Amino acid sequence: MTKPPRHRLVPTNVAALAVGVTEATIRKWVSRGKITRYGAPGRSEFDIEELTTIAQRRHH
């Protein structure tokens, strides 16, 4: 999987706000393979488009 463009990557706290969950939930989803984590160790970033898709699924 190729890395998304830089402007689509957001840090963990923004990812959590975007989906309406806690940062701990974002980390759990990464460990379960539900979402893809990008960035260097200690600097997790997430694709806002992937998060938007998950948020839409959770609210239907």
For each residue, the residues with C-beta under 8 A, 3 or more apart:
1: 36
2:
3: 38
4: 8 9 38 47 49 50
5: 8 9
6: 9
7:
8: 4 5 47 48 49
9: 4 5 6 38 39 45 46 47 48
10: 14 15 18 45 46 48 51
11: 14 15 43 44 45 46
12: 15 16 23 26 27 44 45 46
13: 16 17 23
14: 10 11 17 18 48
15: 10 11 12 18 19 23 26 46 48 51
16: 12 13 19 21 22 23 25 26
17: 13 14 20
18: 10 14 15 48 51 52 55
19: 15 16 25 26 51 54 55 58
20: 17 55 58
21: 16 25 26
22: 16 25 26
23: 12 13 15 16 26 27
24: 27 28
25: 16 19 21 22 28 29
26: 12 15 16 19 21 22 23 29 30 35 46
27: 12 23 24 30 31 44
28: 24 25 31 32
29: 25 26 32 34 35 54
30: 26 27 33 34 35 36 37 44
31: 27 28
32: 28 29
33: 30
34: 29 30 54
35: 26 29 30 46 50 51 54
36: 1 30 46 47 50
37: 30 44 45 46
38: 3 4 9 44 45 46 47
39: 9 43 44 45
40: 43
41:
42:
43: 11 39 40
44: 11 12 27 30 37 38 39
45: 9 10 11 12 37 38 39
46: 9 10 11 12 15 26 35 36 37 38 50 51
47: 4 8 9 36 38 50 51
48: 8 9 10 14 15 18 51 52
49: 4 8 52 53
50: 4 35 36 46 47 53 54
51: 10 15 18 19 35 46 47 48 54 55
52: 18 48 49 55 56
53: 49 50 56 57
54: 19 29 34 35 50 51 57 58
55: 18 19 20 51 52 58 59
56: 52 53 59 60
57: 53 54 60
58: 19 20 54 55
59: 55 56
60: 56 57
